[in-house]
């Protein structure tokens, strides 16, 4: 433990020193030269490269080293079909050095501090890495590379200014490439219930207000909602932790979708939702549900596995998950999405817009001898279906090759089915691709055929959620090194305290008479300073969208 602590101290000290010195360091290319002399960026097409749009990408075979973060138990990426095919098509062979989770993060940090890192980093960097190592020249500025060698990504950025704003660093440069995704499975929240439960207790329509929700949950508890003859085994509302409450109930009282975090009100002001007076109304309501046995008393302690067993066992009314977690026989009755609710203190129906853009999913470092080729290869992952090269596009990463691993069921392209021997995404990840979070553009809205539960979910989301989507505080807003250093500490402390106190208020361990004292503690912890930081970042974000 002592050695690990000393290593962490060394890394943090080195990183802090990098932050202080990095802003003055000139950006370097693969050969250590200043960026204005980078081959192919300012001086024209390099000799080793074929023109954009022609294949193979390079005239001769080259190798590019990649440090990647793989999924636990995942396949060696070098054995996956997409990378083998891309190597044949492009003349670029990727040599992978892979590790998982925390192991990857530790190895990445050691490599960056020690200067022993790969040409490309996939799936494992973050915005803090970009702000630290970009200005030093360790991460290449990709702005001109995108302009000259990434027509697919460039087109997406021109179409949607949010993309460019999200990936542009504080110094105005781009150091990382995004993962952008849109699928039929994406949803705003995860509150569903069985329509048969509602019918069994004599309720004709789904609730639209918090009062109506209370009446439905009360009926679930007092009557034989699951129809098994036992009046005492129903759990009206079950979840693991606070996530369900912040998704489903907090918006009903605040009209905002930031959950236990920051948001922007109608006046354009940054607010901290757990410090709003309406948050107390949410706590009073949820405490009432808990006291009357309408919320699973084990929501604070149960594991996901224990909770799922209850849901699959037909004991739970409203469950915080997709209907697809249920056994197939559950499709005999319609699974309904709990639509957005209003309350006595809020008349706006809102659902948080699904998050669909992750930054920093591909980094090209100053070790890269062929940054132009690396960018051209990575740009293939941003191709739309109509721009696919030999069947490869961003969608291929998700589902494999059309006509080989899957196919549309008809010309409407509304549904798809797997082609034997592929039976699902498990096979895709094992044999074909890294299904999620590689850099690229995924736009695949077809639903899997012969999956009634999935069809129910998609239909319900379109009807009950999509019309009420509202953005929260922008996740990809950027912060200066100083803001991050101070703000992260305050925000983490606030989240820990709010989570603890919210739980205590709900289950009655803390009296709601102490709400004012709770607010005062938030201020003592630095809330006002953090609101200033968040406000400044929001102003910069809004400017970047113009």
N, C-alpha and C positions, 0 to 999 in steps of 0.2 A: 504493500500500500504506500509506503514511504517513497519507493522508487517511482511509482505512478504519479504521486503528488508532485515530486520534483520535476518529472517530465512535463506534467501539465503546467507547472509554473514556468518552466523554461519556454514552452511553446507560447504561452500567453504573453510572456515578456518579450519574446522575439516578435510576435505578431504586433504588439503595441509599438515596438520600435519601428516595425515596418510601416505602420500607419503614419507615424510621425515623419519618417524619412521618404516614404513612397511618393508623396505628391511632388517632390522636387526631382525625382528620378526620371531620366528620359526613357521613353518607350523604346524597346528593343525588338529587332526581328530575330529570326532563327540563327543568324550569324553574329548577333550582338551589336548590329548596326542600328542607328536611329531609324525610326519608322518611315521617315520620308524616303529612305533608300531601299525599302522592302521590295524585292523583285515581284513583279506582277501587280503591285498595288499602284505604283506611280509610273513605272517605266514600261508598261506594256506586257503582253503575254509571254510568260517564261518559255524557254526553248523546250522544256520537258513536257509541256502541257498542250493538249489539243484544244481547239476553240470550244467555248461554251456551247453545249448542245450536241457536240460530237463525242462519240465513244470509240474506244476506251478513253477515259479521262486523261490518262498519261500515256505517252508514247511507249515507254518501257515500264516493266513491272517495278513497283516500289512497295516498301513496307512502312506502315505508320503504327507507332506504339500507342496503345490506349490503356489508360487506367479506368476501370469501370466498377460501378457498384451493382452487384447482382442480387437477385432475390434469394432469400434463404433456401438452400437446397436446389437452387436453379441450375440449369445446364451450363456447361462451358460455352460461352458465346461463339467461340471459334468453330464449334460443331453445329451451330444452327444454320439452317438452309439459307436464310436471307443473306448472311454474311459471306457464305461460300459463293452464292450467285453474284453478289455485288463485286466480289474479287474478280470473277471471270469477266464481268461486264466492264469494269473500270480500270483493271490492271493494278488496283490498290488492295493489298492484303493488310488486314488489321491484325496486329499482334496484341492479344489481350492479357492484361494483368488484373485479375478480378478478386474482390473480397466482398464480404457481406456486412451490412449494418454498421455497428459501432467499430468493428474491425476496420472497415473501409475508411471511416472518418479519421481514425487514429493514424492509419497508414498515409492517408492523403496529407494530413497536417505535417507529419514527420517529413514526408517527401518534399513538400513545398518549402518548409523551413530549411531542409538540408540541400535543396537544389537538385534532388534526384527524382524527377517526375517525368511523366510520359508526354508525348506530343499532343495527345487529346485526353481530356477528362470527361467521362460520360456518366450522367445520372447522379453525381456525388458532390458537386459544388453548390454554393449558395450565394446569395447577394453579398453577404459579408466577405466571402472569399473574393468576389469580383472587386469590391471597393478597396480591399487590401492589396491584392496582387496585380490588379489591372494597372493602376498608376505607376507601379514599379516596372512594368514591362514584362513581368512573368507571364501574365495572360495577355495575348495579343489583342489590340484594338481591331475588331472585326468589321468596323463600319465600311471601309472601302472594299474589303473582301466580299462583303454581302452585296455591295453595289455592283461589283464587276463579275462575281462568280456564283451568285445565288439568286437567279431570277425568280425561283418559286417563292422563297422567303421574302424577297423584295416586293413581289406582287401582293403578298398577304399583308405586309407592313403598310403598303400604300392604301390598301383597302380598309384596314382597321388601325387607326392611330394608337389604340390601346396597346397593341403589340409593341410598337416602337417605344412608347412611353415606359412599358414594363421592363424592357431589356436595356434601356439606356441608363448608364451609370451616372453618378453624381458629377463626374467631370465631363459629361456629354458624349462619352464614348461607349461602344458596345463591346462587352467582353464575354458574354455568354449567349447561347442560343436557347430558344424556348421550346417547351412542349405545349402544343395547343390542341385541344380536343373537344369534340362534339359528338355525342352518341345518343341513341334513343334511350339508353339506360340511365343517363344523367338526370338527376332530380333535385328539387330544391330542398325538400325535407323527407323524413322517413317515418311519418306517422300514418299507419294503416290499421284497418279493423275489418272484421268479417261482417258483411251485410246481414247474414243470418242472425247474428247476435242482436242486431237492432230490431229485426222482425220478431224475434222470440220474446222481446220485452215490450212489444207494442209501440215502438217508435217508428214513425213513418218516414222521416227525413233526417238526413245527417245534420249535426249541429253546425250553426254558423256563428254562435256567440259563446262566450265563456259560461253564461248561465245555462244555455242549452247543453253544453258539454257536461256540466255538472249533473244535470238531470239524467243524461244518458248514462254516465258512469254510475250514478246512484242506482239506476234501474239494473245495470249489469250486475251490481253487487247483491241486490235484494231479490232478484228473480233468477230463474234458471236460464241465463243467457246462452250458455253453450248447449242446452238441451239434453244434458245427460242424466237428469233427474236429481242431481245434487245441488241444493240451493246455497252451498257454502264453499264451493271450490273455485268460483270465478275470481280472477284478479282484474279489476276494471282497466287498469293502466299500469303497464310494467316497462321498466327501462333499466339500463345499466348506467349509473351516474347521472349527471345533470344535463347531458347532451339533449335528450328529448325535450326537457322543459325549456331550454334556451331556444330550441328550434320551433316548438309548437306553441308555447304559452307566453314567453317574453314578448314576442311580436304583437300578440293580442292586446297587451297592455301599453306598449310603448309606441307601436306603429313603426318600429325600426327592426332591422334584421341582423344587427351585429352581435346578438346573443350576449354572452358575458364578456363584452369587449367594447371597442370603440365603433362609432357610427357617425353619420353626417345627417343632421336634421333638415327639415324643409327650408330653413333659413340659410343652409350651407355651413352651419357651425358644427365643429367636432364636439361630440358628446361622449361621455363614458356611461354606458347604459346602466351598469350596476349602481351608479350614483344618482340616477334620475328618481324623482318622486314617484313616478309610475312603477318603478321597480318594486317599491314597497307594496303597491297594489297587487303585483304579481306574486310576491311572497305571501301576502295575506291569503290570496286565493289558493295557492298551492299548499300552504299549511292547512287550510280547511280540507282540501282533498285528502291530505295525508291523515289528519286526525280522524276523518270519517272512514278510513280504510279503503279509499278509492284509488290510492297509489300503492303499488307493491312496497310493503315495509322493508323489503330486502334490496331496494334499488341502490343503496349505498354500499352494499357488501357483496352482492352476488357477482359471479363471474359471467362472462358472455356465454359460456357453455351451459351454466345453470339456467340462465335466463332463456336461452334458446330452447332448452328442453321444456320449459313451461309453455312457450309459444307453440311449439310443435305438438305439445300435448293437449292443445285446445283449451288452455286455462286462462289465456290472456285476451282481454278485449282490445285495447289500443296497444299496438306494439311498435317500437321504434326501429323498424327495419323494412326492407323491401319484401313484398309478398313472396318473392322467389326463394326466401329462406324456408318456406313452408314445404311440407310434403305435397306431392302432386295431387293427392286426393282433395286437398283444400280448395282446388279450383272448381269444385262442384258448386260453391257459392261465391258470389262476387266479393272481392277484396276491395274496400273503398279507401281512398286517401282522405285523411282528415284535412279538410280545406282550411284556409286561413280564417281566424276568428276575430271578431271584434269584442269589445268589453265596455263596461260603463265609463271607462276613462279614455277609450280610443275607438274611433269609428272607421279606421282604415284597415283594409285587409291587405296584408303583405306576406310574401314568402321570400326568403333570401335567394337571390339569383345564384345558380350553381357556379362554382369556381371552375374555370376552364383554361387557365394558363399558368404553367409553372416556369419560372426562370432558371437560368444557369444549368440547363441540362446537357450542354456541350460547351467545353472550353478548348480553345486551341492555344497552346503555350508557346513560349519562345524557344522550346526545344525542337519545334516542328521545322524540318528542312523544306517541307512542301506544303505551306499553309494554303496556297491556292487550290491544290488538289484536295486537301482536307475539306475545304469549304465547298467545293463542287460535289464531293461525295455526300457531305452532310445535307446539302440542299436537295438531294434526291428524296430525302425523308419528308420534305415539305411539298412534294408534288401532289396535286389533286388527282382524282381518279382519271380525269380526261388528259392529264399530263404525264401519266405513268410511263416509265421506260421499261420495256419488256415486262409489263405487268406489275412493276414495282412502284408504289406510291406510299404516302403516309398511312393509308388504310391497310396496306399489305403488312405493315408491322403489327397491326392489331389482329387481323384475321387470317393472314396468310395470302397465298396467291389465288385469285379468282379463277374458277374452272378447274383447279387442282385440289385445293383444300376446302373450298366453300363455293356456293353459287346462289344467285338470286332465284327465288321460287317462280317469279314471273317478271314481265316487263315493267311492272310498276316499281320494282326494286324496294318494295315495302318490307319484304321478309327475305331471309336467307336460310340456308341449311348447310350442314357440314357434308363433306364428301369423304366416304370411307377411304382410309382408316381413321381419319380425323373425327373425333367425337365431341370436342369441346376445346375451350381455351387451355385446359391442362395440356392437351397434346400440342397445341400451338407453342406454348412456352417451353415444352420439352424438346421439340424437334425443329420448329420453324423460326421462332422470333422471340424477342423480349417484348411481351405484349403491351406493357404500359411504361410511360415516362422516359422513353428514349426521346431525344430531340426530334421534332417533326410536327406534322399537321395531320390530325385524325378527324375526318368528317364522315362518319358512318352512322346513319340514322335508321338503317334497316333493323328489324326485330328478328330474333331467332324464330324460325317456324316451329310449330308443334310445341309451344310453350305458353299455355293459357295464362299462367301466373305472370309471366313477363308481359304478355299482351295487356292484361288487366292493369298492371302497374303503369305502363306507358300511356294507356288511354286515360287513366285517372290523373296522372301528372299533367298531361296536356289540358285536361278539363279543369282540374281543381287547383293547380299550382302555377302553371305558366302565365296565365293572365295577370297574376298578382306579384310577379317577380320584382324585387327591388334590390339594388346594389347596396352593400354595406360600405364601410371605410375601405378604400382600395388596398387590397392585400399587397400589391406590388409597388406601392409608393416607396421611394428611396429615402434613406436617411444618411446624414453625414457620419463620419467615424465618431465624432464627438457625441452626436445625438444617439447613435447606436450604443456607445459605451455607457452612457448614463441612462438612456431610455429603456434598454433591455432589462437592466437591473430593476428599475421601478416597475415595469410592466409585469415581469415575472413575479415580483413580490405581491403586486396587486392581485394578479390572477390566483395565486395561492391563497391569499387572504379571502378574496371574494368567494372562491369555491368553498372554502371551509365555512364561512359565515352563511352563505346561501343554503348550504346543507343543514346547518344548525337551525336557521330560521324555519326551514320547511318542516323539519322533523320535531321542532319544538324545544330543542336544547337551548336555544337562545330566544328570549322574548323579543317580539317585534317592537316593544316599547323602547328597545335599545337601538332602533334604526338610526336615530340622529347621532348617537355615539359611533356607530359603524361608519357613517359618512365622514365624521370628523377624523376617524382613523385613516380613511382613504386619503384625506388631504395631508395628514401628517406623513404619510408614506410617499408623498411626492406627486399626487394626482395632478395638481394644477401645473406643475412643471412639465409633466408628460403631455398634458393637453396642449401646451404651447408647442412642444416638439411635434406632436401629431398635426397641429394646425399648420405649422410651417411646411411640413412635408406635403400636406394636402394642397397647399398653395402651389408648390413646385409641380406637383402632379397635374393639377388643373392647367397650369401654364404649358406643360409638356404636351397636352392634348390639343393645343390650339394650332 
